């Protein structure tokens, strides 16, 4: 499989196996199929596995632990994350350390290659901090700078983690500022889909600006993991789980009718077109997959093998979303 250069990890596979499917978040599957899917991904050349407690309350990490029993193949890199929220400053280090230790126990490992803040970073005083989910999902930018980032640096120095990163779905102004600050994250996870949409993960009114984030990451030598290539199902032929009509993913799915028509015209599934588009985006080093079974995995591996889309097709995809305000 082709490689991208992901910050301090160096060359990694252009596809990363994400934990959402392994944690059974994206439709019906089971533990045995998830273990088989993980093993098949590594056999196919995928060498970065992106996990978190949030993916099934530890289920995705348990799948990894069961699949490899503490002895993953050489060269396989593993990430995890902590959804810190607005934990009081004097409790942050304890919370982060506990998150790492709990993840390592489930993974049956001694060290994480990458550890991410899973929270939305919010500028101090921004209205998103008043969102009903803010307590669980938002971390103030000042708390990150004064407490979280020094903790991350200390964990690297201790050898507990190899490097640290940001899940770049917080406010774009905050993410862009932190990418240019020092010490900078080694890696940022950024929305990488044809709609430029975070869907239901967006907690602010302003545009998401994922391409600006990717460009700033490139300028600062920060690796980019592209997430939500098919926007949690909105850019597939059918959403595979029950969602209310006003859900962000359902709204995006309804706006993507022209995209699905184009995919059919090209003889591709919508998911294949979505993944090939994400893999064609400048500055994206690896694309994180949300697959839940071996069939979906095989489709994504084939999409990567087919190579980048031609400029003409990229332009036609972009035309499907002219006027998009995400």
CORLIN-V620102 format. One record per helix or strand of 3 or more residues. SS is the DSSP state (H for helix, E for strand). FROM is the first residue (numbers start at 1). TO is the last residue. If there is no record, write none. Layout:
SS/FROM/TO  SS/FROM/TO
This chain:
E/3/5  H/7/9  E/11/13  E/15/18  H/19/22  H/31/43  E/48/50  H/59/68  E/77/82  H/89/107  E/112/117  E/120/122  H/127/130  H/134/137  E/138/140  H/141/158  E/161/167  H/172/180  E/187/191  H/199/201  H/210/219  E/223/227  H/231/233  H/248/255  H/257/265  H/270/280  E/286/289  H/294/306  H/311/319
